[in-house]
Amino acid sequence: MPGKLEDLIDRINASEDEKITSIIADETMGWALEVAEKMKIRWVAFWPASAALLTSLFSIQKLIDDGIIDSNGTPLKNQMIQLAPAMPAMNSANLIWTCVGDLTTQKIIVDVSIKNNNAVKVADWILCNSAHDFEPGAFTLAPKILPIGPLLAGSREGDSVGHFWPEDSNCLKWLDQQPLKSVIYVAFGSFTIFDKSQFQELALGLEISCRPFLWAVRPDITSDTNAYPEGFQERVATRGQMVEWAPQQKVLSHPSIACFLSHCGWNSTMEGVANGVPFLCWPYFADQFLNEIYITDVWKVGLTLNRNLTPAMPVKKTAIIIWTRIGDLTNHTENDIDLTFKTIKITKMADRKICNSAYDLEPGALPFTLTSEIIPISTCMKWLDQQPPKSVIYVAFGSFTVFYETQIQESAFLWVVRPDIISETNA
């Protein structure tokens, strides 16, 4: 792949048209960043998940050196670890590479991560889909990580694209008919797989909650084509909606949603947080256990379902746990946690915007360094190429400045003149 990318860049840059002057690549694509460095092209890495997860990957070699994991990434013992004083403690058994299913995949993740860590050492920035106030400890531990999030699909105009399944927007009409903050939204992302017993226990838990619910049930969420408990769909027909895939951002922003029963994938986490919806957490694999810690222990905007739910539990025990936790969450009863206040507070954090400025210009105003460069591409560049060094006066007055005719002066310089900058057409 590196050679193919080099050839592609060379072919594009050999033309007289626009050339490749910068590269944005996923942080896991370290080889692409190495190509950019080799070809003297400016580049920046992008990380779509949490900063805490990225810092854990950055810490792999230190965890090996400290005797916490072996060279394959396997924890040498089950213990609580803390990557930095301002970060939450986590179980070594829940490090992302230990939660992917098998030792072979675990080893691949560890080896690739170490290689990527070396590749991004020369990076000026690693753009991250998070916010500084969400994970201040992680951003302090790795200052090169620049928060630009949360990046939400619903923030763009038009419908979202890139889903594995078509969205069922009819559920929004159903939500319109439900009382304010009454509906349990249930979705487990693109990869979570339930065995039949887990699936049925979840269904029964929703049934005995006696609350309206919207459940996104992917066609492949369980291997059984008819996994619902017998008679379940008929019994919940008046208050339950099952769809293959929901327009999640629109669902979570709907006023009828009371809580989000989630696998805690990072995109779902950001969407739930940004909309102020309390979580009921049932993580499945990878970084979802880490995200659950932030939701329940750091931000305190949700409750854990039960980290020990397994198919081996007695019949209906899981369903009872689900029913109980839904009650705890929707009634805000556990430990007097005011989830409404917490979710409002964290939502305000999510709503903060990036400023088009630089730290050196306003050091007292900006919490972290942020630089911005604009590289114009236009026909005037060819004209500039023909002028002597340091000879041209560049004149521009933005989008709204308006001059009187007498203020217009003639000279030999590059001047951006909007059609409406003066009232006269031939001034």
ZAMAR-413079 format. One record per residue (C-alpha): residue number from 1; x, y negated, z. Coordinates in steps of 0.5 Angstrom, whole numbers, plus 2048, in hexadecimal, padded with zeros to 3 digits. Each point is the difference from the previous one (the first is absolute). Layout:
// ZAMAR-413079
num = NUM; X = X; Y = Y; Z = Z
...
//
This chain:
// ZAMAR-413079
num = 1; X = 800; Y = 800; Z = 800
num = 2; X = 805; Y = 7FB; Z = 801
num = 3; X = 803; Y = 801; Z = 7F9
num = 4; X = 7F9; Y = 7FF; Z = 7FD
num = 5; X = 7FF; Y = 7FA; Z = 804
num = 6; X = 807; Y = 7FD; Z = 7FE
num = 7; X = 7FE; Y = 801; Z = 7F9
num = 8; X = 7F9; Y = 7FD; Z = 800
num = 9; X = 803; Y = 7FA; Z = 803
num = 10; X = 806; Y = 7FF; Z = 7FB
num = 11; X = 7FB; Y = 801; Z = 7FA
num = 12; X = 7FB; Y = 7FB; Z = 803
num = 13; X = 806; Y = 7FB; Z = 802
num = 14; X = 803; Y = 801; Z = 7F9
num = 15; X = 7FA; Y = 7FD; Z = 7FD
num = 16; X = 7FF; Y = 7F8; Z = 7FF
num = 17; X = 7FA; Y = 800; Z = 804
num = 18; X = 7FF; Y = 800; Z = 807
num = 19; X = 805; Y = 803; Z = 804
num = 20; X = 800; Y = 804; Z = 807
num = 21; X = 803; Y = 7FC; Z = 805
num = 22; X = 7FD; Y = 803; Z = 806
num = 23; X = 7FE; Y = 807; Z = 803
num = 24; X = 7FB; Y = 802; Z = 805
num = 25; X = 800; Y = 807; Z = 802
num = 26; X = 7FD; Y = 804; Z = 805
num = 27; X = 805; Y = 801; Z = 806
num = 28; X = 800; Y = 808; Z = 7FF
num = 29; X = 802; Y = 7FF; Z = 7F9
num = 30; X = 807; Y = 7FE; Z = 802
num = 31; X = 803; Y = 802; Z = 7FA
num = 32; X = 7FD; Y = 7FB; Z = 7FC
num = 33; X = 803; Y = 7FB; Z = 805
num = 34; X = 806; Y = 803; Z = 7FF
num = 35; X = 7FF; Y = 7FF; Z = 7F8
num = 36; X = 7FE; Y = 7F8; Z = 801
num = 37; X = 807; Y = 7FF; Z = 804
num = 38; X = 804; Y = 803; Z = 7FB
num = 39; X = 7FD; Y = 7FC; Z = 7FB
num = 40; X = 801; Y = 7FA; Z = 804
num = 41; X = 7F8; Y = 7FF; Z = 800
num = 42; X = 7FD; Y = 7FD; Z = 806
num = 43; X = 7FB; Y = 804; Z = 803
num = 44; X = 7FC; Y = 801; Z = 806
num = 45; X = 7FD; Y = 806; Z = 804
num = 46; X = 7F9; Y = 801; Z = 801
num = 47; X = 7FD; Y = 805; Z = 806
num = 48; X = 7F9; Y = 801; Z = 800
num = 49; X = 7FF; Y = 803; Z = 807
num = 50; X = 802; Y = 7FD; Z = 807
num = 51; X = 806; Y = 7FD; Z = 802
num = 52; X = 800; Y = 805; Z = 806
num = 53; X = 801; Y = 806; Z = 7FB
num = 54; X = 805; Y = 7FD; Z = 7FC
num = 55; X = 804; Y = 7FE; Z = 806
num = 56; X = 800; Y = 808; Z = 802
num = 57; X = 802; Y = 802; Z = 7FA
num = 58; X = 806; Y = 7FB; Z = 801
num = 59; X = 801; Y = 803; Z = 806
num = 60; X = 801; Y = 807; Z = 7FE
num = 61; X = 808; Y = 800; Z = 800
num = 62; X = 800; Y = 7FD; Z = 807
num = 63; X = 7FB; Y = 805; Z = 802
num = 64; X = 804; Y = 806; Z = 7FE
num = 65; X = 806; Y = 7FC; Z = 803
num = 66; X = 7FD; Y = 800; Z = 807
num = 67; X = 7FE; Y = 807; Z = 800
num = 68; X = 7F8; Y = 7FF; Z = 7FF
num = 69; X = 800; Y = 803; Z = 7F9
num = 70; X = 804; Y = 805; Z = 7FD
num = 71; X = 803; Y = 7FF; Z = 7F8
num = 72; X = 7F9; Y = 803; Z = 7FE
num = 73; X = 7FC; Y = 7FB; Z = 804
num = 74; X = 7FD; Y = 805; Z = 805
num = 75; X = 800; Y = 7FD; Z = 807
num = 76; X = 804; Y = 804; Z = 804
num = 77; X = 7FB; Y = 7FF; Z = 806
num = 78; X = 7F9; Y = 7FE; Z = 801
num = 79; X = 801; Y = 7F9; Z = 803
num = 80; X = 7FE; Y = 7F9; Z = 800
num = 81; X = 804; Y = 7FB; Z = 7FC
num = 82; X = 801; Y = 7F8; Z = 7FF
num = 83; X = 803; Y = 7FD; Z = 7FA
num = 84; X = 801; Y = 7F9; Z = 803
num = 85; X = 7FD; Y = 7FD; Z = 807
num = 86; X = 7FB; Y = 7FC; Z = 7FD
num = 87; X = 7FD; Y = 806; Z = 7FC
num = 88; X = 7FB; Y = 806; Z = 803
num = 89; X = 803; Y = 806; Z = 802
num = 90; X = 7FE; Y = 806; Z = 7FC
num = 91; X = 801; Y = 808; Z = 800
num = 92; X = 806; Y = 803; Z = 7FC
num = 93; X = 7FB; Y = 805; Z = 7FD
num = 94; X = 7FC; Y = 7FB; Z = 7FD
num = 95; X = 806; Y = 7FD; Z = 7FC
num = 96; X = 7FD; Y = 7FF; Z = 7F9
num = 97; X = 805; Y = 805; Z = 7FC
num = 98; X = 7FE; Y = 806; Z = 806
num = 99; X = 7F8; Y = 7FF; Z = 7FE
num = 100; X = 800; Y = 801; Z = 7F8
num = 101; X = 7FF; Y = 808; Z = 801
num = 102; X = 807; Y = 804; Z = 7FF
num = 103; X = 807; Y = 800; Z = 801
num = 104; X = 802; Y = 7FF; Z = 7F9
num = 105; X = 7FC; Y = 7FA; Z = 7FF
num = 106; X = 802; Y = 7FD; Z = 806
num = 107; X = 808; Y = 801; Z = 7FE
num = 108; X = 7FE; Y = 7FD; Z = 7F9
num = 109; X = 7FD; Y = 7F9; Z = 804
num = 110; X = 806; Y = 800; Z = 805
num = 111; X = 805; Y = 800; Z = 7FA
num = 112; X = 7FD; Y = 7FC; Z = 7FB
num = 113; X = 7FF; Y = 7FB; Z = 806
num = 114; X = 807; Y = 800; Z = 802
num = 115; X = 802; Y = 7FE; Z = 7F9
num = 116; X = 7FB; Y = 7FB; Z = 7FF
num = 117; X = 802; Y = 7FD; Z = 807
num = 118; X = 807; Y = 7FF; Z = 7FC
num = 119; X = 7FD; Y = 7FD; Z = 7FA
num = 120; X = 7FC; Y = 7FA; Z = 803
num = 121; X = 806; Y = 7FE; Z = 805
num = 122; X = 801; Y = 7FB; Z = 7FB
num = 123; X = 7F9; Y = 7FD; Z = 7FF
num = 124; X = 7FF; Y = 7F9; Z = 802
num = 125; X = 7F8; Y = 802; Z = 802
num = 126; X = 7FC; Y = 806; Z = 800
num = 127; X = 7F9; Y = 7FE; Z = 7FF
num = 128; X = 7FB; Y = 804; Z = 805
num = 129; X = 7F9; Y = 800; Z = 800
num = 130; X = 7FF; Y = 7FE; Z = 807
num = 131; X = 800; Y = 7FA; Z = 804
num = 132; X = 805; Y = 7FD; Z = 805
num = 133; X = 7FB; Y = 800; Z = 806
num = 134; X = 7FE; Y = 807; Z = 7FF
num = 135; X = 807; Y = 803; Z = 801
num = 136; X = 805; Y = 7FB; Z = 803
num = 137; X = 804; Y = 805; Z = 803
num = 138; X = 801; Y = 803; Z = 7F9
num = 139; X = 802; Y = 7FA; Z = 7FC
num = 140; X = 805; Y = 7FE; Z = 806
num = 141; X = 803; Y = 807; Z = 7FF
num = 142; X = 801; Y = 7FF; Z = 7F9
num = 143; X = 800; Y = 7F9; Z = 7FE
num = 144; X = 800; Y = 801; Z = 7F8
num = 145; X = 7F9; Y = 802; Z = 800
num = 146; X = 7FC; Y = 7FB; Z = 7FE
num = 147; X = 7F8; Y = 800; Z = 802
num = 148; X = 7FC; Y = 7FE; Z = 7FA
num = 149; X = 7F9; Y = 804; Z = 802
num = 150; X = 7FB; Y = 802; Z = 801
num = 151; X = 7FF; Y = 801; Z = 7F9
num = 152; X = 7F9; Y = 802; Z = 7FF
num = 153; X = 7FD; Y = 803; Z = 7FA
num = 154; X = 7FA; Y = 7FC; Z = 801
num = 155; X = 804; Y = 7F9; Z = 800
num = 156; X = 800; Y = 801; Z = 7F9
num = 157; X = 7FA; Y = 7FE; Z = 7FB
num = 158; X = 7FD; Y = 805; Z = 7FD
num = 159; X = 7FF; Y = 808; Z = 801
num = 160; X = 806; Y = 803; Z = 803
num = 161; X = 803; Y = 805; Z = 7FB
num = 162; X = 805; Y = 806; Z = 801
num = 163; X = 7FC; Y = 805; Z = 804
num = 164; X = 800; Y = 807; Z = 7FF
num = 165; X = 7F8; Y = 800; Z = 801
num = 166; X = 7FB; Y = 7FC; Z = 7FD
num = 167; X = 7FD; Y = 7FB; Z = 805
num = 168; X = 7F9; Y = 801; Z = 802
num = 169; X = 7FD; Y = 7F9; Z = 801
num = 170; X = 7F9; Y = 802; Z = 802
num = 171; X = 802; Y = 801; Z = 807
num = 172; X = 801; Y = 7F8; Z = 801
num = 173; X = 7F8; Y = 800; Z = 7FE
num = 174; X = 7FF; Y = 805; Z = 806
num = 175; X = 804; Y = 7FC; Z = 804
num = 176; X = 7FC; Y = 7FA; Z = 7FF
num = 177; X = 7FA; Y = 803; Z = 803
num = 178; X = 804; Y = 802; Z = 807
num = 179; X = 800; Y = 7FC; Z = 806
num = 180; X = 806; Y = 7FC; Z = 802
num = 181; X = 806; Y = 804; Z = 803
num = 182; X = 7FC; Y = 806; Z = 800
num = 183; X = 804; Y = 805; Z = 7FA
num = 184; X = 805; Y = 804; Z = 801
num = 185; X = 805; Y = 800; Z = 7FA
num = 186; X = 804; Y = 807; Z = 7FF
num = 187; X = 805; Y = 800; Z = 7FB
num = 188; X = 807; Y = 804; Z = 800
num = 189; X = 804; Y = 7FE; Z = 7FA
num = 190; X = 802; Y = 803; Z = 7FA
num = 191; X = 804; Y = 806; Z = 803
num = 192; X = 7FD; Y = 803; Z = 807
num = 193; X = 7FD; Y = 807; Z = 7FF
num = 194; X = 7FC; Y = 803; Z = 805
num = 195; X = 7FE; Y = 808; Z = 801
num = 196; X = 7F9; Y = 802; Z = 800
num = 197; X = 800; Y = 800; Z = 808
num = 198; X = 803; Y = 7F9; Z = 801
num = 199; X = 7FB; Y = 7FD; Z = 7FA
num = 200; X = 7FA; Y = 803; Z = 803
num = 201; X = 802; Y = 7FD; Z = 807
num = 202; X = 801; Y = 7F9; Z = 7FE
num = 203; X = 7F9; Y = 801; Z = 7FC
num = 204; X = 7FD; Y = 802; Z = 807
num = 205; X = 803; Y = 7FB; Z = 804
num = 206; X = 7FD; Y = 7FB; Z = 7FB
num = 207; X = 7F9; Y = 803; Z = 800
num = 208; X = 800; Y = 800; Z = 808
num = 209; X = 802; Y = 7F9; Z = 801
num = 210; X = 7F9; Y = 7FE; Z = 7FD
num = 211; X = 803; Y = 7FA; Z = 7FD
num = 212; X = 800; Y = 7FE; Z = 7F8
num = 213; X = 806; Y = 802; Z = 7FD
num = 214; X = 804; Y = 7FF; Z = 7F9
num = 215; X = 804; Y = 806; Z = 7FE
num = 216; X = 805; Y = 800; Z = 7FB
num = 217; X = 801; Y = 807; Z = 7FE
num = 218; X = 805; Y = 802; Z = 7FA
num = 219; X = 7FE; Y = 806; Z = 7FC
num = 220; X = 807; Y = 803; Z = 802
num = 221; X = 800; Y = 7FE; Z = 808
num = 222; X = 7FE; Y = 807; Z = 801
num = 223; X = 801; Y = 807; Z = 7FC
num = 224; X = 7F9; Y = 802; Z = 801
num = 225; X = 7FB; Y = 7FD; Z = 7FB
num = 226; X = 7FB; Y = 801; Z = 805
num = 227; X = 803; Y = 7FE; Z = 807
num = 228; X = 7FA; Y = 7FC; Z = 803
num = 229; X = 7FD; Y = 804; Z = 806
num = 230; X = 7F9; Y = 803; Z = 7FE
num = 231; X = 7FB; Y = 7FB; Z = 7FF
num = 232; X = 804; Y = 7FA; Z = 802
num = 233; X = 7FF; Y = 7FC; Z = 7FA
num = 234; X = 7F8; Y = 800; Z = 801
num = 235; X = 801; Y = 7FF; Z = 807
num = 236; X = 804; Y = 7F9; Z = 7FF
num = 237; X = 7FC; Y = 7FE; Z = 7FA
num = 238; X = 7FD; Y = 7FA; Z = 803
num = 239; X = 806; Y = 7FD; Z = 803
num = 240; X = 806; Y = 803; Z = 7FD
num = 241; X = 804; Y = 7FF; Z = 7F9
num = 242; X = 805; Y = 804; Z = 7FD
num = 243; X = 804; Y = 7FE; Z = 7FA
num = 244; X = 806; Y = 802; Z = 7FC
num = 245; X = 804; Y = 7FA; Z = 801
num = 246; X = 7FD; Y = 7F9; Z = 803
num = 247; X = 803; Y = 7F9; Z = 7FE
num = 248; X = 803; Y = 800; Z = 807
num = 249; X = 802; Y = 7F8; Z = 800
num = 250; X = 7F9; Y = 7FE; Z = 7FF
num = 251; X = 7FD; Y = 805; Z = 804
num = 252; X = 805; Y = 7FE; Z = 806
num = 253; X = 7FE; Y = 7F9; Z = 7FF
num = 254; X = 7F9; Y = 802; Z = 800
num = 255; X = 7FC; Y = 7FD; Z = 807
num = 256; X = 7FC; Y = 807; Z = 801
num = 257; X = 807; Y = 803; Z = 801
num = 258; X = 801; Y = 802; Z = 808
num = 259; X = 806; Y = 804; Z = 800
num = 260; X = 805; Y = 804; Z = 7FB
num = 261; X = 802; Y = 807; Z = 801
num = 262; X = 806; Y = 800; Z = 7FC
num = 263; X = 807; Y = 804; Z = 7FF
num = 264; X = 804; Y = 7FA; Z = 801
num = 265; X = 803; Y = 7FF; Z = 7F9
num = 266; X = 803; Y = 7FA; Z = 800
num = 267; X = 7FC; Y = 7FD; Z = 7FB
num = 268; X = 7FA; Y = 802; Z = 804
num = 269; X = 803; Y = 7FD; Z = 806
num = 270; X = 801; Y = 7F9; Z = 7FD
num = 271; X = 7F9; Y = 800; Z = 7FD
num = 272; X = 7FD; Y = 802; Z = 806
num = 273; X = 804; Y = 7FB; Z = 804
num = 274; X = 7FF; Y = 7FA; Z = 7FB
num = 275; X = 7F8; Y = 801; Z = 801
num = 276; X = 800; Y = 801; Z = 807
num = 277; X = 7FE; Y = 807; Z = 801
num = 278; X = 801; Y = 804; Z = 806
num = 279; X = 804; Y = 807; Z = 7FE
num = 280; X = 7FE; Y = 807; Z = 802
num = 281; X = 807; Y = 803; Z = 7FE
num = 282; X = 801; Y = 807; Z = 7FE
num = 283; X = 807; Y = 801; Z = 7FC
num = 284; X = 802; Y = 805; Z = 7FB
num = 285; X = 807; Y = 800; Z = 7FE
num = 286; X = 806; Y = 7FB; Z = 7FF
num = 287; X = 800; Y = 7F9; Z = 803
num = 288; X = 7F9; Y = 801; Z = 802
num = 289; X = 802; Y = 802; Z = 807
num = 290; X = 804; Y = 7FA; Z = 801
num = 291; X = 7FB; Y = 7FB; Z = 7FD
num = 292; X = 7FB; Y = 803; Z = 805
num = 293; X = 805; Y = 7FE; Z = 806
num = 294; X = 7FF; Y = 7F9; Z = 7FD
num = 295; X = 7F9; Y = 800; Z = 800
num = 296; X = 7FE; Y = 803; Z = 806
num = 297; X = 806; Y = 7FE; Z = 805
num = 298; X = 803; Y = 7F9; Z = 7FD
num = 299; X = 7FB; Y = 7FD; Z = 7FD
num = 300; X = 7FA; Y = 803; Z = 804
num = 301; X = 7FB; Y = 800; Z = 7FA
num = 302; X = 7FE; Y = 807; Z = 801
num = 303; X = 800; Y = 807; Z = 803
num = 304; X = 803; Y = 806; Z = 7FF
num = 305; X = 7FB; Y = 806; Z = 7FE
num = 306; X = 805; Y = 806; Z = 803
num = 307; X = 807; Y = 801; Z = 7FE
num = 308; X = 7FF; Y = 808; Z = 801
num = 309; X = 7FA; Y = 801; Z = 7FC
num = 310; X = 801; Y = 807; Z = 7FC
num = 311; X = 7FB; Y = 805; Z = 7FD
num = 312; X = 802; Y = 805; Z = 806
num = 313; X = 7FB; Y = 7FB; Z = 805
num = 314; X = 7FA; Y = 804; Z = 802
num = 315; X = 7FA; Y = 7FF; Z = 7FB
num = 316; X = 7FD; Y = 7F9; Z = 801
num = 317; X = 805; Y = 7FD; Z = 805
num = 318; X = 803; Y = 7FC; Z = 7FA
num = 319; X = 7F9; Y = 7FD; Z = 7FF
num = 320; X = 7FF; Y = 7FE; Z = 807
num = 321; X = 807; Y = 7FD; Z = 800
num = 322; X = 7FE; Y = 7FC; Z = 7FA
num = 323; X = 7F9; Y = 7FE; Z = 803
num = 324; X = 803; Y = 7FE; Z = 806
num = 325; X = 805; Y = 7FB; Z = 7FD
num = 326; X = 7FC; Y = 7FD; Z = 7FB
num = 327; X = 7FC; Y = 7FE; Z = 807
num = 328; X = 806; Y = 7FE; Z = 803
num = 329; X = 802; Y = 7FB; Z = 7FA
num = 330; X = 7F9; Y = 7FE; Z = 7FE
num = 331; X = 7FE; Y = 7FE; Z = 807
num = 332; X = 807; Y = 7FD; Z = 802
num = 333; X = 800; Y = 804; Z = 807
num = 334; X = 807; Y = 803; Z = 800
num = 335; X = 805; Y = 7FD; Z = 805
num = 336; X = 7FC; Y = 7F9; Z = 7FF
num = 337; X = 803; Y = 7FF; Z = 7FA
num = 338; X = 7FD; Y = 7FA; Z = 7FC
num = 339; X = 801; Y = 803; Z = 7F9
num = 340; X = 7FC; Y = 7FA; Z = 7FD
num = 341; X = 804; Y = 7FB; Z = 803
num = 342; X = 806; Y = 804; Z = 7FE
num = 343; X = 7FE; Y = 801; Z = 7F9
num = 344; X = 7FF; Y = 7F9; Z = 7FF
num = 345; X = 806; Y = 7FE; Z = 803
num = 346; X = 804; Y = 805; Z = 7FB
num = 347; X = 7FC; Y = 7FE; Z = 7FA
num = 348; X = 802; Y = 7F9; Z = 801
num = 349; X = 807; Y = 802; Z = 800
num = 350; X = 7FF; Y = 804; Z = 7F9
num = 351; X = 7FD; Y = 7FA; Z = 7FD
num = 352; X = 806; Y = 7FC; Z = 801
num = 353; X = 803; Y = 7FE; Z = 7F9
num = 354; X = 807; Y = 7FF; Z = 7FD
num = 355; X = 803; Y = 7F9; Z = 7FF
num = 356; X = 803; Y = 7FD; Z = 7FA
num = 357; X = 806; Y = 7FD; Z = 804
num = 358; X = 807; Y = 802; Z = 802
num = 359; X = 803; Y = 801; Z = 807
num = 360; X = 805; Y = 7FB; Z = 7FF
num = 361; X = 7FB; Y = 7FB; Z = 7FE
num = 362; X = 7FC; Y = 801; Z = 806
num = 363; X = 803; Y = 804; Z = 805
num = 364; X = 7FC; Y = 7FE; Z = 806
num = 365; X = 7F9; Y = 802; Z = 7FC
num = 366; X = 802; Y = 807; Z = 7FD
num = 367; X = 801; Y = 806; Z = 804
num = 368; X = 804; Y = 803; Z = 7FB
num = 369; X = 804; Y = 7FF; Z = 7FA
num = 370; X = 7FC; Y = 7FF; Z = 7FA
num = 371; X = 803; Y = 7FE; Z = 7F9
num = 372; X = 7FD; Y = 7FF; Z = 7FA
num = 373; X = 803; Y = 7FE; Z = 7F9
num = 374; X = 7FC; Y = 7FF; Z = 7F9
num = 375; X = 803; Y = 802; Z = 7FA
num = 376; X = 7FD; Y = 7FC; Z = 7FA
num = 377; X = 800; Y = 803; Z = 7F9
num = 378; X = 7FD; Y = 7FC; Z = 7FB
num = 379; X = 803; Y = 7FD; Z = 7F9
num = 380; X = 803; Y = 7FA; Z = 804
num = 381; X = 805; Y = 804; Z = 802
num = 382; X = 803; Y = 800; Z = 7F9
num = 383; X = 800; Y = 7F9; Z = 800
num = 384; X = 804; Y = 800; Z = 806
num = 385; X = 805; Y = 804; Z = 7FE
num = 386; X = 802; Y = 7FB; Z = 7FB
num = 387; X = 801; Y = 7FA; Z = 805
num = 388; X = 807; Y = 7FE; Z = 803
num = 389; X = 801; Y = 803; Z = 807
num = 390; X = 7FC; Y = 7FC; Z = 806
num = 391; X = 7FD; Y = 7FB; Z = 7FB
num = 392; X = 7F9; Y = 801; Z = 800
num = 393; X = 7FB; Y = 7FD; Z = 804
num = 394; X = 7FA; Y = 805; Z = 802
num = 395; X = 7F9; Y = 7FC; Z = 801
num = 396; X = 7FA; Y = 803; Z = 803
num = 397; X = 7FA; Y = 7FE; Z = 804
num = 398; X = 7FC; Y = 806; Z = 802
num = 399; X = 7F9; Y = 801; Z = 7FE
num = 400; X = 7FC; Y = 7FA; Z = 802
num = 401; X = 805; Y = 7FA; Z = 800
num = 402; X = 7FD; Y = 7FB; Z = 7FB
num = 403; X = 803; Y = 7FA; Z = 7FD
num = 404; X = 7FE; Y = 7F9; Z = 7FE
num = 405; X = 803; Y = 7FF; Z = 7F9
num = 406; X = 804; Y = 7FA; Z = 802
num = 407; X = 804; Y = 805; Z = 804
num = 408; X = 802; Y = 805; Z = 7FB
num = 409; X = 807; Y = 7FF; Z = 7FE
num = 410; X = 804; Y = 803; Z = 7FA
num = 411; X = 807; Y = 803; Z = 800
num = 412; X = 803; Y = 806; Z = 7FE
num = 413; X = 7FF; Y = 806; Z = 804
num = 414; X = 7FC; Y = 806; Z = 801
num = 415; X = 7F9; Y = 7FE; Z = 803
num = 416; X = 7FA; Y = 804; Z = 802
num = 417; X = 7FA; Y = 7FC; Z = 7FD
num = 418; X = 7F9; Y = 802; Z = 802
num = 419; X = 7FB; Y = 7FE; Z = 7FB
num = 420; X = 7FC; Y = 7FD; Z = 805
num = 421; X = 806; Y = 7FC; Z = 804
num = 422; X = 7FD; Y = 7FA; Z = 7FD
num = 423; X = 7FA; Y = 7FD; Z = 7FD
num = 424; X = 803; Y = 7FE; Z = 7FA
num = 425; X = 801; Y = 805; Z = 7FA
num = 426; X = 806; Y = 7FD; Z = 7FD
num = 427; X = 803; Y = 7FC; Z = 806
//
